[in-house]
Structure formats: structure tokens, C-alpha cells
């Protein structure tokens, strides 16, 4: 049975070109608590690769991503940065 991940917040940035998806997501991630999940909905074709890099550099976890008919969905889990 597949696990369904319920996002804490959704960021709909369809139609916005890079780097706006990352800029908006970074701002929202700062407001989330550890363990909360941000769902990003975007149409920029570079979104998945950009969020893989963002997750790696920010210490957050890229839980899932998919692309269907040009719509990209990314799920990011907030992790606190080490002090």
C-alpha cells in the first residue's frame, strides 16, 4: 500500500519561470516547522532538477516529485539546519 503524504502547505507557482519557484519555496520553508511538508506545483521544465539541488543545499528532504502533462509536483520536508 502506497503512503499518501499530506502537505502542510501548497505553493502554486504555475507559469513562473526559474528562479521564482526556488525563491518562493525558500521563503515558505523558513516559516514551516521541522517535519512539515511543502507541496510545490509548477510548470517550469527545470523545476525537478532545481528542487533536487535546493533540497541538497538547504538540508531539506525532497520526498517525491512527478510530472504529468507539463505540471510538476514536488514535495519537500522541512529539516532544521544544523547549528
C-alpha positions in Angstrom: 0.0 0.0 0.0 1.4 3.4 -1.0 1.8 6.1 1.6 -0.1 9.3 0.9 1.8 12.4 2.0 -0.5 15.3 3.1 1.3 18.6 2.5 1.2 21.2 5.3 1.1 24.0 2.7 0.8 24.2 -1.1 2.7 26.7 -3.3 1.1 27.1 -6.7 3.6 28.8 -9.0 2.4 27.5 -12.3 3.6 29.8 -15.1 6.5 31.3 -13.2 10.0 30.8 -14.7 13.0 29.8 -12.7 14.3 31.0 -10.3 11.0 32.1 -8.9 9.9 28.6 -7.7 13.0 28.3 -5.6 12.8 31.8 -4.2 9.1 31.4 -3.2 9.8 27.9 -1.8 12.8 29.1 0.3 10.7 31.8 1.8 7.8 29.4 2.8 10.2 26.7 4.1 11.6 29.3 6.6 8.1 29.5 8.1 7.4 25.8 8.3 8.2 23.7 11.4 10.5 20.6 11.2 8.7 17.7 9.6 6.1 19.8 7.8 5.7 19.3 4.1 5.6 21.9 1.3 3.9 20.9 -2.0 5.1 22.9 -5.0 3.0 23.0 -8.2 5.0 24.4 -11.2 5.2 24.3 -14.9 8.9 25.3 -15.4 10.6 22.3 -17.0 13.7 22.7 -14.8 11.7 22.5 -11.6 12.6 19.0 -10.6 16.3 19.3 -11.1 16.3 22.7 -9.4 14.5 21.3 -6.3 16.9 18.4 -6.1 19.7 20.9 -5.9 17.8 23.1 -3.5 17.0 20.2 -1.1 20.6 19.1 -1.1 22.0 22.6 -0.4 19.3 23.6 2.1 19.3 20.3 4.1 15.6 19.8 3.5 14.3 16.5 2.1 12.9 16.0 -1.3 10.2 13.4 -0.6 8.7 13.0 -4.0 8.3 14.6 -7.4 6.3 13.9 -10.5 5.5 15.5 -13.9 2.2 15.0 -15.7 1.3 16.8 -18.9 3.7 19.7 -18.1 2.6 20.1 -14.4 5.4 19.4 -12.0 4.6 18.4 -8.4 7.3 18.4 -5.7 7.1 17.5 -2.0 9.7 19.0 0.3 10.0 18.2 4.0 11.4 20.8 6.3 14.5 19.8 8.3 16.2 22.2 10.7 19.6 23.3 9.7 22.4 22.2 12.0 23.7 25.0 14.2 
